[in-house]
């Protein structure tokens, strides 16, 4: 893991396609506390080994669903609960890291 020191950065976009309601705009200064982050991405294969070795289950696996970006769902996907401030995130039963949202349809 790599330590990231506290600091500030400019977050957001002026792009016409940015969603201000989702925090994508306007551009503003954000202060961040120090944190640690993995230096490399973890593949599904690596995560599967971790889950098998430790018995770890994600919250989506425990509750049986996850929010999925609506742009990944077919146009005829049945209406489901959405995130109130970000309706493009839709609840999909059975969706988790092992099951892609498109496999749910």
C-alpha positions as CSV (number, residue, x, y, z in Angstrom):
1,X,0.0,0.0,0.0
2,X,1.0,3.6,-0.5
3,X,0.5,6.5,1.9
4,X,-1.2,9.5,0.3
5,X,-0.6,12.7,2.4
6,X,-3.3,15.2,3.3
7,X,-3.7,17.9,0.7
8,X,-6.1,19.6,-1.6
9,X,-7.0,19.3,-5.2
10,X,-9.5,20.7,-7.7
11,X,-12.5,18.3,-8.1
12,X,-15.3,18.6,-10.6
13,X,-15.9,19.5,-14.2
14,X,-17.2,22.3,-16.3
15,X,-18.1,19.8,-19.1
16,X,-21.7,20.1,-20.3
17,X,-22.1,16.3,-19.7
18,X,-21.1,16.6,-16.0
19,X,-23.8,15.8,-13.5
20,X,-23.7,18.4,-10.7
21,X,-26.2,16.4,-8.7
22,X,-23.7,13.6,-8.6
23,X,-20.8,15.8,-7.5
24,X,-19.2,16.1,-10.9
25,X,-19.4,19.9,-11.0
26,X,-18.8,22.6,-10.5
27,X,-15.0,22.7,-10.1
28,X,-14.1,23.3,-6.5
29,X,-11.2,22.9,-4.1
30,X,-11.5,19.7,-1.9
31,X,-9.4,19.0,1.2
32,X,-8.5,15.4,1.7
33,X,-7.3,13.7,4.9
34,X,-4.3,11.4,4.6
35,X,-5.1,7.8,3.6
36,X,-3.6,4.6,2.4
37,X,-4.4,3.0,-1.0
38,X,-3.3,-0.1,-2.9
39,X,-0.6,0.6,-5.4
40,X,-2.1,-1.8,-8.0
41,X,-5.5,-2.7,-9.1
42,X,-6.9,-6.1,-7.9
43,X,-8.3,-8.5,-10.5
44,X,-11.4,-10.5,-10.0
45,X,-9.2,-13.6,-10.0
46,X,-7.1,-12.1,-7.1
47,X,-10.2,-11.0,-5.2
48,X,-11.8,-14.5,-5.7
49,X,-8.7,-16.1,-4.1
50,X,-8.9,-13.6,-1.2
51,X,-12.6,-14.3,-0.7
52,X,-12.0,-18.1,-0.9
53,X,-9.1,-17.9,1.5
54,X,-10.8,-15.7,4.1
55,X,-14.5,-16.3,3.6
56,X,-15.0,-12.6,3.0
57,X,-18.4,-11.6,1.5
58,X,-19.1,-8.1,0.1
59,X,-22.1,-6.2,1.3
60,X,-23.8,-6.9,-2.1
61,X,-23.4,-10.6,-1.5
62,X,-24.7,-10.4,2.1
63,X,-27.8,-8.3,1.2
64,X,-28.5,-9.9,-2.2
65,X,-28.4,-6.9,-4.5
66,X,-26.3,-3.9,-5.6
67,X,-26.8,-0.6,-7.3
68,X,-25.8,-0.7,-11.0
69,X,-25.2,2.2,-13.4
70,X,-28.4,2.3,-15.4
71,X,-26.4,2.9,-18.6
72,X,-25.3,-0.8,-18.4
73,X,-28.9,-2.0,-18.2
74,X,-31.1,-2.8,-21.2
75,X,-33.7,-0.2,-22.1
76,X,-36.5,-2.7,-21.2
77,X,-35.0,-3.4,-17.7
78,X,-37.9,-3.4,-15.2
79,X,-38.3,-0.3,-13.0
80,X,-36.3,-0.7,-9.7
81,X,-35.4,1.5,-6.8
82,X,-32.9,4.2,-7.7
83,X,-30.6,6.3,-5.6
84,X,-32.6,9.4,-4.7
85,X,-29.9,12.0,-5.6
86,X,-28.5,9.9,-8.5
87,X,-31.4,8.1,-10.3
88,X,-29.0,6.7,-12.9
89,X,-27.9,4.1,-10.2
90,X,-30.6,1.4,-10.1
91,X,-31.1,-1.5,-7.6
92,X,-30.4,-4.9,-9.3
93,X,-31.2,-8.1,-7.4
94,X,-28.4,-10.6,-7.5
95,X,-25.8,-8.2,-8.8
96,X,-22.4,-8.4,-7.1
97,X,-18.7,-8.7,-8.1
98,X,-19.3,-12.3,-9.3
99,X,-22.4,-11.5,-11.3
100,X,-22.3,-8.7,-13.9
101,X,-25.4,-6.6,-14.1
102,X,-25.9,-7.7,-17.7
103,X,-26.0,-11.3,-16.5
104,X,-29.1,-10.4,-14.4
105,X,-31.3,-9.7,-17.4
